[in-house]
Amino acid sequence: MLRDDAKLNPFGFTIAQWDAAKSEAKAILAEHAKRGHTIAYSDFVKKLRSISLEHRDPRLFHFLGEISAEEDAAGRGMLTALVVHKDGDMKPGPGFFELARKLGRKTTDIEKFWIDELNKVFAVWQK
């Protein structure tokens, strides 16, 4: 019989792998937040060792969504506000803002919302 953490989640990873990767990702992002930096999606996935994802992998967006929801529920803000496009607008993708709306955030001015969320995350981790 398989242990519960050895079962596969909907994204093809064991629960143990997924949870380990989320812990690793939170540590990576916390370190960036302490320094007041964002990180590009492509650079972020290169730092992950627990699982392998590409920066355009649809599973990445679910992964980041879980992290943001968990961190927000813990009162530390949407930690994945730090993960941004490398080129172009240099902001998080639309899934970040969609999740924010689901979490009850007002995102009519996404620029203001994102900057406010970044500042909240930076303040929490720079204490």
C-alpha positions as CSV (number, residue, x, y, z in Angstrom):
1,M,0.0,0.0,0.0
2,L,1.3,3.5,-0.9
3,R,1.7,6.1,1.8
4,D,-0.5,9.2,1.3
5,D,2.5,11.4,0.6
6,A,3.6,9.0,-2.2
7,K,0.4,9.3,-4.1
8,L,0.5,11.5,-7.2
9,N,-1.2,14.9,-7.1
10,P,-3.1,16.1,-10.2
11,F,0.2,17.6,-11.6
12,G,2.1,14.4,-11.8
13,F,4.3,14.8,-8.7
14,T,4.0,12.9,-5.4
15,I,2.5,14.9,-2.6
16,A,5.8,14.7,-0.8
17,Q,7.7,16.2,-3.8
18,W,5.1,18.9,-4.3
19,D,5.2,19.9,-0.6
20,A,9.0,19.8,-0.6
21,A,9.1,22.0,-3.6
22,K,6.7,24.5,-2.1
23,S,8.9,24.7,1.0
24,E,11.9,25.2,-1.2
25,A,10.1,27.9,-3.3
26,K,9.0,29.8,-0.2
27,A,12.5,29.9,1.0
28,I,13.8,31.2,-2.3
29,L,11.1,33.8,-2.5
30,A,11.6,34.8,1.2
31,E,15.3,35.4,0.5
32,H,14.4,37.7,-2.5
33,A,11.8,39.5,-0.4
34,K,14.4,40.1,2.3
35,R,16.6,41.8,-0.3
36,G,13.6,43.7,-1.8
37,H,14.0,42.0,-5.2
38,T,11.6,40.4,-7.7
39,I,12.6,37.3,-9.7
40,A,11.7,36.3,-13.2
41,Y,9.7,33.1,-13.8
42,S,12.5,31.6,-15.8
43,D,15.1,32.3,-13.1
44,F,12.7,31.1,-10.4
45,V,12.2,27.6,-11.9
46,K,16.0,27.2,-12.4
47,K,16.5,27.6,-8.7
48,L,14.0,24.8,-7.8
49,R,15.6,21.4,-7.1
50,S,12.8,19.4,-5.6
51,I,10.8,19.3,-8.9
52,S,11.4,20.3,-12.5
53,L,9.1,22.9,-14.1
54,E,9.6,25.1,-17.1
55,H,8.7,28.8,-16.8
56,R,5.7,28.4,-19.2
57,D,4.5,25.1,-17.7
58,P,0.8,25.4,-16.7
59,R,1.6,23.4,-13.5
60,L,3.9,26.3,-12.4
61,F,0.9,28.6,-12.2
62,H,-1.0,26.1,-9.9
63,F,2.2,25.8,-7.9
64,L,2.6,29.5,-7.4
65,G,-1.1,29.9,-6.7
66,E,-1.0,27.4,-3.8
67,I,2.0,29.2,-2.4
68,S,0.3,32.6,-2.6
69,A,-2.9,31.4,-1.1
70,E,-1.0,29.7,1.8
71,E,1.2,32.7,2.5
72,D,-1.8,35.1,2.3
73,A,-3.8,32.9,4.7
74,A,-0.8,33.1,7.1
75,G,-1.0,36.9,7.0
76,R,2.3,37.4,5.0
77,G,0.7,38.5,1.7
78,M,0.8,37.0,-1.7
79,L,4.5,36.0,-1.7
80,T,4.5,35.2,-5.4
81,A,4.0,38.8,-6.2
82,L,7.8,38.6,-6.6
83,V,7.6,36.3,-9.6
84,V,7.5,38.4,-12.7
85,H,7.9,38.4,-16.5
86,K,11.6,38.8,-17.4
87,D,10.7,41.0,-20.4
88,G,7.8,43.3,-21.2
89,D,5.7,44.5,-18.3
90,M,7.9,42.9,-15.7
91,K,4.9,42.0,-13.6
92,P,3.3,38.8,-12.5
93,G,1.1,37.1,-15.1
94,P,-2.7,37.3,-15.2
95,G,-3.1,34.2,-13.0
96,F,-1.7,36.1,-10.1
97,F,-4.3,38.9,-10.4
98,E,-7.1,36.3,-10.9
99,L,-6.1,34.6,-7.7
100,A,-6.0,38.0,-5.9
101,R,-9.6,38.6,-6.9
102,K,-10.5,35.1,-5.6
103,L,-8.8,36.0,-2.4
104,G,-11.0,39.1,-2.1
105,R,-8.5,41.7,-3.3
106,K,-9.5,44.8,-5.2
107,T,-7.6,44.7,-8.5
108,T,-9.3,47.3,-10.6
109,D,-5.9,49.1,-10.7
110,I,-3.6,46.2,-11.1
111,E,-0.4,48.3,-11.0
112,K,-1.4,49.8,-7.7
113,F,-2.5,46.5,-6.3
114,W,0.7,44.8,-7.3
115,I,3.0,47.5,-5.9
116,D,1.0,47.5,-2.6
117,E,1.3,43.7,-2.4
118,L,5.0,43.8,-3.2
119,N,5.5,46.4,-0.4
120,K,3.5,44.2,2.0
121,V,5.6,41.1,1.2
122,F,8.8,43.1,1.5
123,A,7.8,44.6,4.8
124,V,7.0,41.2,6.3
125,W,10.2,39.5,5.2
126,Q,12.5,42.5,6.0
127,K,11.5,42.6,9.7
